[in-house]
């Protein structure tokens, strides 16, 4: 599996529905954020959008055609229940035998059957494989894309709180899960962190906690208020990451990202995190929350991605769906 900063042919997103459960009573409020996201991606690569029908495609075209070049905008009639394409979409890998892209069709069960139904979302990878005329494999394991992060050079980050949850793969041991990750993603080293963030309904996806930004560097969110529930988990994860070595036997370089202030809605903690950024061919889409910590997060990522533009986009409405830009996107790398 190539790293996210390697060249993309396209980025896939699944457009939200007013009938979906992700943005109750806030659908219209969140659409400008989707438009801003798609526009930023479309500057340097194709935006491939899953829609439910041609009527929906027509409506979305009206929003996006004024701001995205025609050759960078494609629609596919692949209906979905929710918009979190990182988790229900395909994971593209390089098949070095055939020198072609291959799609991995992991099972998707809506983060442990928390939200029903999810049959349309689970069918997305196979439908994309068929439409792109790509081979696909079914690894026979529940896995969401947001639960893993790779450096493209043999290393993978994940969390025990998510991948070892019995609501995913109760029939598999930790060793068996590692074997599948190694076999299908081409990794040799798996780094297990602990718990996720408060308010994260995915049981602790890694893309809200820690991300590779190059082969040797991980950026990690850190909560510095001892009274905040995220203080203990972020500090424990930092200590764990310090104990790991890269496949090259070098230590991992760790760069801290701030945590935004606590955000709540209807009395519920929202999993706002600057780690949920998305890397395009020429930019990094950074979720911001109109907080003083936004500036530090922008500066930190600008030093880590000196050749890419950091594009901060207000996600105070989007985070109501309990995710941000990385959760909504799935990169399609260029052919090997």
C-alpha positions in Angstrom: 0.0 0.0 0.0 1.6 3.3 -1.1 1.8 6.1 1.4 -0.7 8.9 1.1 1.8 11.5 0.0 2.8 9.4 -3.0 1.3 10.5 -6.4 -2.5 10.1 -6.7 -4.5 9.6 -9.9 -7.7 10.5 -8.0 -9.5 10.9 -4.7 -12.8 9.1 -4.0 -15.5 10.6 -1.9 -19.1 9.5 -1.2 -21.6 12.4 -1.3 -23.8 12.7 1.8 -27.5 12.3 1.8 -30.1 14.4 3.5 -31.6 11.2 4.7 -28.4 9.9 6.2 -27.7 9.8 9.9 -24.3 11.5 9.9 -25.6 15.1 9.9 -29.0 15.1 11.6 -30.8 18.4 10.8 -27.5 19.9 9.6 -27.2 18.6 6.0 -27.4 22.0 4.4 -24.9 23.4 6.8 -22.2 20.9 6.0 -22.5 21.0 2.2 -20.2 24.1 1.8 -17.5 22.2 3.6 -17.9 19.3 1.1 -17.6 21.8 -1.7 -14.5 23.4 -0.3 -12.9 20.0 0.2 -13.7 18.8 -3.4 -12.5 22.1 -4.8 -9.1 21.8 -3.0 -8.6 18.2 -4.1 -9.6 19.0 -7.7 -6.8 21.4 -8.1 -4.3 18.6 -8.6 -6.1 15.4 -9.2 -9.4 13.8 -10.2 -12.3 13.9 -7.8 -14.3 10.7 -8.2 -17.7 11.0 -6.5 -20.1 8.2 -5.5 -23.7 9.3 -6.0 -27.1 7.6 -5.6 -28.6 8.5 -8.9 -28.3 10.9 -11.8 -30.6 13.5 -10.2 -28.2 13.8 -7.3 -25.3 13.9 -9.8 -27.0 16.8 -11.6 -27.4 18.8 -8.4 -23.8 18.2 -7.3 -22.5 19.2 -10.7 -24.2 22.6 -10.2 -22.1 23.1 -7.0 -18.8 21.8 -8.3 -18.5 22.6 -12.0 -17.9 26.3 -11.4 -14.9 25.5 -9.2 -13.4 22.2 -10.5 -12.0 21.7 -14.0 -14.1 19.4 -16.1 -11.3 16.8 -16.6 -10.9 16.6 -12.8 -14.5 15.8 -12.0 -16.1 12.3 -12.4 -19.3 10.7 -11.1 -20.1 7.1 -10.4 -23.6 5.8 -9.7 -22.6 3.8 -6.6 -25.2 4.4 -3.8 -24.0 4.7 -0.2 -25.7 5.1 3.1 -23.1 7.4 4.7 -20.3 9.6 3.3 -17.3 8.1 5.2 -15.4 6.8 2.1 -12.1 6.2 4.0 -13.8 3.4 5.9 -16.2 1.9 3.3 -14.2 2.6 0.2 -11.6 0.5 -1.5 -8.0 0.3 -0.4 -5.8 0.4 -3.5 -2.5 -1.4 -3.5 0.3 -2.0 -6.0 0.4 -5.5 -7.4 4.1 -5.9 -8.2 3.6 -9.1 -10.1 1.2 -7.6 -12.6 2.4 -4.0 -12.3 -1.2 -2.9 -11.9 -3.4 -1.5 -9.2 -5.4 -4.0 -7.1 -8.4 -3.3 -4.9 -8.7 -4.7 -1.4 -12.3 -5.3 -0.5 -12.2 -5.6 3.3 -15.5 -6.2 5.1 -17.2 -3.1 6.5 -19.7 -3.4 9.3 -20.3 0.3 10.3 -17.7 0.3 13.1 -19.0 -2.8 14.9 -22.6 -2.7 13.6 -23.2 0.6 15.4 -25.3 2.1 12.6 -27.8 0.1 10.5 -28.1 -0.6 7.6 -24.7 -0.6 6.0 -25.1 -3.0 3.1 -24.7 -0.4 0.4 -21.5 1.0 2.0 -20.1 -2.5 2.3 -20.6 -3.1 -1.5 -18.6 0.0 -2.6 -15.2 -1.5 -3.2 -16.4 -4.3 -5.4 -18.6 -1.9 -7.4 -15.6 0.4 -7.9 -13.4 -2.5 -9.0 -16.0 -3.5 -11.5 -16.4 0.0 -13.0 -12.6 0.5 -13.2 -12.0 -3.0 -14.5 -9.6 -3.8 -11.7 -9.0 -7.0 -9.9 -10.0 -7.2 -6.3 -9.3 -9.4 -3.3 -11.4 -10.1 -0.2 -9.0 -10.5 2.7 -11.8 -12.0 4.9 -11.6 -9.5 7.7 -13.4 -6.4 8.9 -11.2 -3.3 8.5 -11.9 0.4 8.0 -9.4 2.5 6.2 -9.2 5.0 9.0 -8.0 2.4 11.4 -4.6 2.1 9.7 -1.9 4.4 8.4 1.2 3.3 6.4 4.5 4.9 5.5 4.8 3.0 2.2 8.1 1.5 3.3 7.0 -1.4 5.4 5.5 0.2 8.5 1.8 0.5 9.7 0.2 2.3 12.6 -3.0 1.1 14.2 -4.7 0.9 17.6 -5.5 -2.0 19.9 -8.8 -0.3 20.9 -10.1 -0.6 17.4 -8.6 -3.6 15.6 -8.8 -5.8 18.6 -12.5 -4.9 19.4 -14.6 -8.1 19.4 -17.3 -6.2 17.4 -15.0 -6.5 14.3 -13.3 -9.9 14.1 -14.0 -12.0 17.2 -12.8 -15.1 15.4 -9.3 -13.7 14.8 -6.4 -13.4 17.2 -4.0 -10.5 17.2 -1.4 -12.6 15.4 -3.9 -13.6 12.7 -4.9 -9.9 12.2 -1.2 -9.0 11.9 -0.7 -11.8 9.3 -3.5 -10.4 7.1 -2.2 -6.8 7.4 1.3 -8.0 6.4 0.1 -10.2 3.6 -2.4 -7.8 1.9 -0.8 -4.4 2.6 2.8 -5.4 2.2 4.0 -4.3 5.6 6.6 -5.9 7.9 6.3 -3.7 11.0 3.0 -3.1 12.8 2.9 -0.5 15.6 0.0 -0.9 18.1 -1.0 2.2 20.0 -3.6 2.1 22.7 -6.9 4.0 23.1 -8.5 6.6 20.8 -10.0 10.0 21.5 -13.0 10.7 23.6 -16.1 11.0 21.4 -14.7 8.8 18.6 -17.4 6.3 17.7 -15.0 4.2 15.7 -13.4 2.7 18.9 -10.2 4.7 18.3 -9.2 5.2 14.6 -5.5 6.0 14.2 -6.3 8.8 11.8 -7.5 11.0 14.7 -4.4 10.2 16.7 -1.1 9.7 14.8 -0.1 9.9 11.1 3.0 9.2 9.1 4.1 12.4 7.2 7.2 10.7 5.7 8.9 7.4 6.0 10.5 8.2 9.3 8.2 10.8 10.9 4.9 10.5 12.7 2.8 13.5 13.8 0.8 12.9 17.0 -1.9 14.9 18.7 -1.1 15.7 22.4 -3.6 17.0 25.0 -1.8 19.1 27.6 -4.7 19.6 30.0 -4.4 16.9 32.8 -8.1 17.3 33.5 -9.1 16.3 29.9 -9.9 12.6 29.3 -7.6 12.7 26.2 -4.6 13.6 28.3 -3.9 10.1 29.5 -4.5 8.4 26.2 -2.4 10.8 24.1 0.5 10.6 26.6 0.3 6.8 26.8 0.3 6.6 23.0 3.3 8.9 22.8 5.2 6.7 25.2 4.3 3.6 23.2 5.4 5.2 19.9 8.8 6.1 21.5 9.5 2.4 22.0 9.2 1.4 18.3 11.9 1.2 15.7 11.4 1.6 11.9 12.2 -1.3 9.5 15.5 0.4 9.0 16.1 0.1 12.8 16.1 3.9 13.2 13.8 5.4 15.9 10.6 7.1 14.8 10.8 10.9 14.7 7.7 12.1 16.6 6.3 15.6 16.1 3.5 16.9 18.4 0.3 18.4 17.1 -2.0 20.4 19.5 -5.5 19.3 20.3 -8.3 21.8 19.6 -10.4 23.0 22.6 -13.1 20.6 23.7 -16.1 20.8 21.3 -19.5 19.5 22.4 -23.0 19.4 20.8 -26.1 18.2 22.5 -23.9 17.3 25.5 -21.7 15.0 23.5 -17.9 15.3 23.0 -17.0 15.6 19.4 -13.7 14.0 18.2 -12.1 17.1 16.8 -8.5 16.5 15.8 -6.0 18.2 13.6 -4.6 14.7 12.8 -7.5 14.1 10.5 -5.9 16.0 7.6 -5.8 14.7 4.0 -2.8 14.8 1.7 -3.4 15.7 -1.9 -0.9 15.9 -4.7 -0.1 19.5 -4.0 -1.7 20.4 -0.7 -2.8 19.2 2.8 -6.4 19.8 3.8 -6.4 20.7 7.5 -9.6 20.7 9.6 -9.7 23.8 11.8 -12.2 24.8 14.5 -11.8 28.6 14.8 -9.6 28.2 17.9 -6.2 29.7 18.9 -4.6 26.2 18.4 -5.5 26.4 14.6 -2.5 28.6 13.9 0.0 26.2 15.6 -1.5 23.2 13.8 -1.1 25.0 10.4 2.5 26.0 11.3 3.4 22.5 12.3 2.1 20.9 9.1 3.7 23.6 7.0 7.1 22.6 8.3 6.4 18.9 7.7 5.1 19.5 4.2 7.3 22.2 2.8 6.3 21.5 -0.9 2.6 21.4 -0.3 0.1 24.2 0.5 -1.6 23.8 3.8 -5.4 24.6 3.3 -7.2 25.2 6.5 -11.0 24.6 6.2 -13.5 25.3 9.0 -14.9 21.9 10.2 -17.1 23.0 13.1 -20.2 21.8 11.2 -18.5 18.7 9.6 -17.3 17.4 13.0 -20.9 16.9 14.0 -20.7 13.8 11.8 -17.8 12.6 14.1 -15.2 12.8 11.3 -13.3 15.2 9.0 -11.4 15.2 5.7 -9.4 12.0 6.1 -12.5 10.1 7.1 -14.3 11.3 3.9 -11.6 10.6 1.4 -9.8 7.6 -0.1 -6.8 8.0 -2.4 -6.3 6.1 -5.6 -2.6 6.0 -6.3 -1.1 6.2 -9.7 -0.3 2.8 -11.3 3.1 1.4 -10.2 
